[in-house]
Amino acid sequence: MDIINYTDEHRMFRDTCKKFLEKEIIPHVEEWEEAGIVPKSAWKKMGEQGFLCMGVPEAYGGLGLDFLYSVILIEEMARTNCSGLAASLHSDIVVPYIEAFGSEDLKHKYLPGCVSGDIITAVAMTEPNTGSDLAAIKTTAVEDGDDVIINGQKTFISNGINCGLVVVAAKDPAADNPHKAVDLYLVEEGTPGFEKGKQIKKAGWHSQDTAELYFTDCRIPKDHILGEKGMGFYMLMEKLQQERLACAIGAVTGAEYMLEITLPYVKERKAFDKPISKFQANQFKIVEMATEIKLGRTFVDKLIADHLEGKNIVTEVSMAKYWTTDMAHRVADQCLQLHGGYGYCEEYPIARAWRDTRVMSIFAGTNEIMKTIVARMMGL
Ligand SMILES: Cc1cc2nc3c(=O)[nH]c(=O)nc-3n(C[C@H](O)[C@H](O)[C@H](O)COP(=O)(O)OP(=O)(O)OC[C@H]3O[C@@H](n4cnc5c(N)ncnc54)[C@H](O)[C@@H]3O)c2cc1C
């Protein structure tokens, strides 16, 4: 029995996605990896096809589609083996903050551009001295009349170069409770005092424009706050469920993809006069991977179904984020090993998949932090 009830519309959408990605994305991946960035024109094409922010209501320019459409897009994008075009970060992680917590004015001002691809978004929480411990951020937001002045530095910000709008986590230095001190503000590209720093050279994710962002006496209107003052930390916690679920979906699909591209290779490649798939050691390895992937898929599909029903699945999503991303590491490593020397060469897609998988246990909350969340939920 299928865990997720995809309709014919969903299935048609998956076909449309596949065709679009094959034509407009996959042929350019090598070029973007070399360039270290995905051009804004690719984002625009995604927007024109209706592939960005599909859940945004029609009143703000969106299609008001259910989260399953996002799931399909996340899965099909994971199969492109291109992590640079972080459309899910934009559509399923950043824009939902604006949609859920922005004022009507902010929603009318920004959401249509987010849907069309004219505005690319980023979320800036991490700082050079703190990532896991969000309450320890140093970036400040101080009220001054009708404005707020932001000062601080952010690092590792995905879409950091391309972004036109950033959700910035900043702290009110006057607040006593560190968890109530954090607020989320919308800062537009071009605002005086907001500068994009250098693009960070990374071990993988070469076409993703991860960058540092600087805020120096950056003055924004006070009403660019998301939600109520003092609630930033809680808003982040609420929305991280979907971020971690998206990460788990990407990890399981990535693992499925890596095994899929490895199977024909092991059947074709010969050693000692027989295909390497005929060695029992390799067969066991492959069967173990297929089993782990199936377990991950079953767990993640169940969580997708629960998330669609609006259930609180913070504990299970934290388990899934750590387990599926660790599993994807194991699969990446084994699949590369099965390719022998060719696995380490750029002309084989497993090389990029292997290095791009590594970061998944670090971002969206490290896997250790996932375990601390589960331990807390278990009353430990
Ligand atoms: C490619 C990439 C993209 C990213 N994109 C974004 C983005 O768009 N926006 C954004 O805000 N951030 C982003 N990040 C930052 C990412 O979320 C952080 O790197 C992550 O949260 C970890 O923070 P840190 O690097 O400061 O590590 P630290 O917090 O310094 O942790 C270092 C190590 O200590 C462990 N550790 C820390 N605390 C505990 C604990 N209590 N118990 C056990 N172990 C612990 C961690 O698990 C980790 O292994 C990105 C990072 C990367 C690499």
The ligand as a MOL file (V3000), in Angstrom:
LIG
                    3D

  0  0  0     0  0            999 V3000
M  V30 BEGIN CTAB
M  V30 COUNTS 53 58 0 0 0
M  V30 BEGIN ATOM
M  V30 1 C 26.8390 24.6460 2.5810 0
M  V30 2 C 26.2110 25.2700 3.7960 0
M  V30 3 C 25.0430 26.0020 3.6520 0
M  V30 4 C 24.4870 26.6330 4.7570 0
M  V30 5 N 23.3840 27.4430 4.6000 0
M  V30 6 C 22.9430 28.2110 5.6400 0
M  V30 7 C 21.9360 29.2030 5.4540 0
M  V30 8 O 21.3740 29.3650 4.3650 0
M  V30 9 N 21.5820 29.9710 6.5050 0
M  V30 10 C 22.1530 29.8280 7.7360 0
M  V30 11 O 21.7930 30.5690 8.6500 0
M  V30 12 N 23.1290 28.8990 7.9530 0
M  V30 13 C 23.5340 28.1030 6.9260 0
M  V30 14 N 24.5360 27.1690 7.1090 0
M  V30 15 C 25.1400 27.0470 8.4220 0
M  V30 16 C 24.7770 25.7570 9.1420 0
M  V30 17 O 23.4340 25.7680 9.5080 0
M  V30 18 C 25.7470 25.6380 10.3310 0
M  V30 19 O 27.0210 25.3650 9.8060 0
M  V30 20 C 25.3130 24.5630 11.3070 0
M  V30 21 O 24.1360 24.9450 11.9800 0
M  V30 22 C 26.4000 24.2700 12.3470 0
M  V30 23 O 26.8730 25.4260 12.9310 0
M  V30 24 P 28.4550 25.6850 13.0290 0
M  V30 25 O 29.0100 25.5210 11.6690 0
M  V30 26 O 28.6410 26.9870 13.7120 0
M  V30 27 O 28.9870 24.5070 13.9110 0
M  V30 28 P 29.1030 24.4990 15.5210 0
M  V30 29 O 27.8050 24.9240 16.1030 0
M  V30 30 O 30.3250 25.2370 15.9030 0
M  V30 31 O 29.3040 22.9620 15.7940 0
M  V30 32 C 30.5680 22.3020 15.5960 0
M  V30 33 C 30.3910 20.8250 15.9640 0
M  V30 34 O 29.9990 20.7240 17.3330 0
M  V30 35 C 28.7820 19.9900 17.4310 0
M  V30 36 N 27.9330 20.5130 18.4990 0
M  V30 37 C 27.5730 21.8020 18.7270 0
M  V30 38 N 26.7570 21.8660 19.7710 0
M  V30 39 C 26.5830 20.6000 20.2140 0
M  V30 40 C 25.8450 19.9910 21.2790 0
M  V30 41 N 25.0690 20.7280 22.0840 0
M  V30 42 N 25.9240 18.6540 21.4380 0
M  V30 43 C 26.6810 17.8950 20.6180 0
M  V30 44 N 27.4060 18.3970 19.6020 0
M  V30 45 C 27.3560 19.7380 19.4000 0
M  V30 46 C 28.1020 20.1730 16.0750 0
M  V30 47 O 27.1630 19.1470 15.8280 0
M  V30 48 C 29.2960 20.1370 15.1300 0
M  V30 49 O 29.6470 18.8140 14.8630 0
M  V30 50 C 25.0810 26.4780 6.0290 0
M  V30 51 C 26.2390 25.7120 6.1630 0
M  V30 52 C 26.8070 25.1210 5.0740 0
M  V30 53 C 28.0810 24.3530 5.2520 0
M  V30 END ATOM
M  V30 BEGIN BOND
M  V30 1 1 1 2
M  V30 2 1 2 3
M  V30 3 2 2 52
M  V30 4 2 3 4
M  V30 5 1 4 5
M  V30 6 1 4 50
M  V30 7 2 5 6
M  V30 8 1 6 7
M  V30 9 1 6 13
M  V30 10 2 7 8
M  V30 11 1 7 9
M  V30 12 1 9 10
M  V30 13 2 10 11
M  V30 14 1 10 12
M  V30 15 2 12 13
M  V30 16 1 13 14
M  V30 17 1 14 15
M  V30 18 1 14 50
M  V30 19 1 15 16
M  V30 20 1 16 17
M  V30 21 1 16 18
M  V30 22 1 18 19
M  V30 23 1 18 20
M  V30 24 1 20 21
M  V30 25 1 20 22
M  V30 26 1 22 23
M  V30 27 1 23 24
M  V30 28 2 24 25
M  V30 29 1 24 26
M  V30 30 1 24 27
M  V30 31 1 27 28
M  V30 32 2 28 29
M  V30 33 1 28 30
M  V30 34 1 28 31
M  V30 35 1 31 32
M  V30 36 1 32 33
M  V30 37 1 33 34
M  V30 38 1 33 48
M  V30 39 1 34 35
M  V30 40 1 35 36
M  V30 41 1 35 46
M  V30 42 1 36 37
M  V30 43 1 36 45
M  V30 44 2 37 38
M  V30 45 1 38 39
M  V30 46 1 39 40
M  V30 47 2 39 45
M  V30 48 1 40 41
M  V30 49 2 40 42
M  V30 50 1 42 43
M  V30 51 2 43 44
M  V30 52 1 44 45
M  V30 53 1 46 47
M  V30 54 1 46 48
M  V30 55 1 48 49
M  V30 56 2 50 51
M  V30 57 1 51 52
M  V30 58 1 52 53
M  V30 END BOND
M  V30 END CTAB
M  END
